[in-house]
């Protein structure tokens, strides 16, 4: 029923509408959880398709709403094991490259860096589908996952992949989402864990400027 109501709201939009998650949730009367579930149901049943498209040096999400269901096709390619591979937007890839190069602990060959990019692309794709494109939010989250993973031996890349998969499954797409989840799980904030003692603004600045002090 939630999905049907949301579909009616989406179909009532004008042709040149721009995605605004808060506005859609307000008009549909759905909470975050019910909204996300309704979006997923519409995609599964073929009423909704969300694609990531390049816009200049960045990216945006393109929504296609159908009055009758159509068979959807994914825009991602497949890796050798049959899994989906989603390319990072050029802007995000450039930003993450600078962040990785600034770290004294991340020393990977070309294939290792590409694996990190593939994992990050999956998160970027999931974020675009759920809440619309926001480069800073996506970049901050991926960088936090890298910081959490870098000392996890013997396979930090595998740990990074598990962290990203966990956050996607729980639909954690902002620092506030991750902080709330960690507080509910073990009582400590993500800022405290990363050495910022709840100084959120400083952490965001260091992540945005790739000036995080690794330890």
C-alpha distance (Angstrom), angle and dihedral (degrees) to the residues before:
residue distance angle dihedral
X1 . . .
X2 3.81 . .
X3 3.80 90.2 .
X4 3.81 92.0 50.7
X5 3.80 91.9 49.9
X6 3.79 91.2 48.4
X7 3.81 90.7 49.2
X8 3.81 89.9 55.0
X9 3.81 89.8 51.7
X10 3.81 92.5 48.7
X11 3.80 93.1 47.6
X12 3.81 90.3 52.4
X13 3.81 91.8 61.8
X14 3.79 119.0 106.4
X15 3.80 118.6 -107.4
X16 3.81 94.2 -104.0
X17 3.81 96.1 47.2
X18 3.80 121.1 142.9
X19 3.79 122.4 -139.8
X20 3.81 112.5 -100.4
X21 3.78 112.4 168.3
X22 3.81 96.5 -166.3
X23 3.79 92.0 50.0
X24 3.80 92.7 49.4
X25 3.81 92.0 47.9
X26 3.81 90.6 49.2
X27 3.80 93.5 49.2
X28 3.80 93.3 45.6
X29 3.81 94.3 42.7
X30 3.81 91.4 -132.5
X31 3.79 127.5 143.1
X32 3.82 119.3 -131.2
X33 3.82 94.0 -94.1
X34 3.82 95.4 46.5
X35 3.81 90.7 43.9
X36 3.83 92.6 52.9
X37 3.81 91.5 46.5
X38 3.81 91.3 49.1
X39 3.82 91.7 49.4
X40 3.81 90.6 51.2
X41 3.81 91.7 47.8
X42 3.81 92.4 50.9
X43 3.80 90.7 50.2
X44 3.80 93.0 47.0
X45 3.81 92.1 50.5
X46 3.81 93.9 47.0
X47 3.79 99.1 -110.3
X48 3.79 94.5 112.7
X49 3.79 135.7 38.5
X50 3.81 123.6 -176.9
X51 3.78 119.3 -168.6
X52 3.79 131.8 -178.5
X53 3.80 111.7 -127.1
X54 3.79 131.9 -175.1
X55 3.80 116.5 -110.9
X56 3.78 110.8 -175.8
X57 3.80 106.2 -57.1
X58 3.79 92.9 -21.0
X59 3.78 136.9 51.0
X60 3.77 142.0 -116.7
X61 3.78 137.9 -168.7
X62 3.82 120.6 -106.6
X63 3.81 116.3 -154.5
X64 3.79 123.2 -156.0
X65 3.82 114.6 -170.4
X66 3.81 119.0 -167.3
X67 3.80 126.9 -160.5
X68 3.80 88.2 -151.9
X69 3.82 123.9 34.5
X70 3.78 119.5 -97.0
X71 3.77 130.0 -172.2
X72 3.78 106.5 -95.2
X73 3.79 125.2 -141.2
X74 3.76 124.6 -157.2
X75 3.79 119.5 -122.2
X76 3.79 94.9 -147.0
X77 3.78 124.7 98.5
X78 3.80 123.4 -129.5
X79 3.75 129.4 -110.1
X80 3.79 124.4 -137.6
X81 3.79 91.4 -85.1
X82 3.78 94.7 52.6
X83 3.82 95.2 -102.3
X84 3.78 122.6 133.1
X85 3.81 118.8 -98.1
X86 3.80 118.4 -160.5
X87 3.79 118.4 -166.3
X88 3.78 118.4 -128.1
X89 3.77 117.0 -117.9
X90 3.83 110.4 -103.7
X91 3.81 92.1 -115.1
X92 3.80 93.9 53.6
X93 3.80 93.7 42.6
X94 3.80 90.7 53.3
X95 3.81 91.6 48.6
X96 3.82 93.8 48.6
X97 3.80 91.0 46.6
X98 3.81 89.7 57.2
X99 3.81 90.7 47.4
X100 3.81 93.0 50.1
X101 3.80 92.5 46.6
X102 3.82 89.9 52.9
X103 3.82 92.2 55.6
X104 3.82 118.6 93.7
X105 3.81 89.6 -158.3
X106 3.80 104.6 50.9
X107 3.79 106.7 82.8
X108 3.78 110.1 158.5
X109 3.76 134.7 151.8
X110 3.78 122.4 -122.2
X111 3.81 93.3 -83.8
X112 3.81 91.9 49.8
X113 3.78 92.9 51.5
X114 3.80 90.3 46.7
X115 3.80 89.4 52.7
X116 3.81 89.4 53.3
X117 3.80 89.2 49.9
X118 3.82 91.7 49.5
X119 3.81 91.2 51.4
X120 3.81 90.5 45.9
X121 3.81 90.2 48.6
X122 3.79 89.4 56.9
X123 3.80 90.0 54.7
X124 3.81 92.6 46.0
X125 3.82 89.9 51.1
X126 3.82 92.5 48.9
X127 3.80 91.5 48.1
X128 3.79 92.1 50.2
X129 3.80 90.9 51.2
X130 3.80 95.2 49.1
X131 3.78 106.0 37.9
X132 3.78 112.3 1.3
X133 3.77 129.6 -98.1
X134 3.81 117.8 -48.1
X135 3.80 111.4 159.3
X136 3.80 97.0 -168.0
X137 3.80 94.7 52.0
X138 3.80 92.5 46.9
X139 3.79 93.1 45.9
X140 3.81 93.5 48.8
X141 3.79 92.9 50.8
X142 3.80 94.3 48.6
X143 3.81 90.6 48.4
X144 3.81 91.4 50.6
X145 3.82 89.0 50.9
X146 3.82 89.4 51.7
X147 3.81 91.6 49.6
X148 3.81 90.6 50.1
X149 3.81 91.7 48.4
X150 3.79 105.3 41.3
X151 3.83 96.6 89.1
X152 3.81 96.4 38.7
X153 3.80 104.5 115.2
X154 2.95 142.0 -126.7
X155 3.81 94.0 15.5
X156 3.83 116.1 16.2
X157 3.81 91.8 169.7
X158 3.81 90.6 57.8
X159 3.80 90.0 48.1
X160 3.82 89.5 49.5
X161 3.81 89.6 51.5
X162 3.81 91.2 50.7
X163 3.81 91.7 49.3
X164 3.81 91.9 50.5
X165 3.82 92.4 46.6
X166 3.81 90.1 49.9
X167 3.79 93.0 50.8
X168 3.80 91.9 46.9
X169 3.81 91.7 50.4
X170 3.82 90.1 50.7
X171 3.83 91.8 43.0
X172 3.80 93.7 -123.0
X173 3.80 105.9 163.5
X174 3.82 105.4 153.2
X175 3.80 135.6 48.0
X176 3.81 87.9 -110.4
X177 3.82 90.0 55.7
X178 3.81 92.0 50.8
X179 3.79 93.5 43.8
X180 3.81 92.4 50.9
X181 3.80 90.8 48.2
X182 3.81 92.9 50.1
X183 3.81 92.7 46.0
X184 3.79 90.6 53.0
X185 3.81 92.0 47.6
X186 3.81 103.0 45.7
X187 3.79 108.7 -4.6
X188 3.81 96.3 -112.5
X189 3.78 125.5 110.6
X190 3.79 123.9 -124.3
X191 3.80 88.7 -123.2
X192 3.80 91.6 56.6
X193 3.80 90.4 47.8
X194 3.80 90.9 53.8
X195 3.81 92.9 46.5
X196 3.79 99.8 -102.8
X197 3.81 98.5 108.0
X198 3.79 94.7 -139.0
X199 3.81 93.5 -46.7
X200 3.78 91.7 138.5
X201 3.79 96.6 171.0
X202 3.82 93.2 56.5
X203 3.79 92.4 49.2
X204 3.79 92.2 50.4
X205 3.82 91.3 49.4
X206 3.81 92.5 49.6
X207 3.80 91.9 48.1
X208 3.80 93.5 46.5
X209 3.81 92.5 47.5
X210 3.83 95.1 40.6
X211 3.80 87.9 -123.9
X212 3.81 98.3 123.6
X213 3.83 111.2 145.4
X214 3.81 104.9 -126.8
X215 3.78 118.2 -144.1
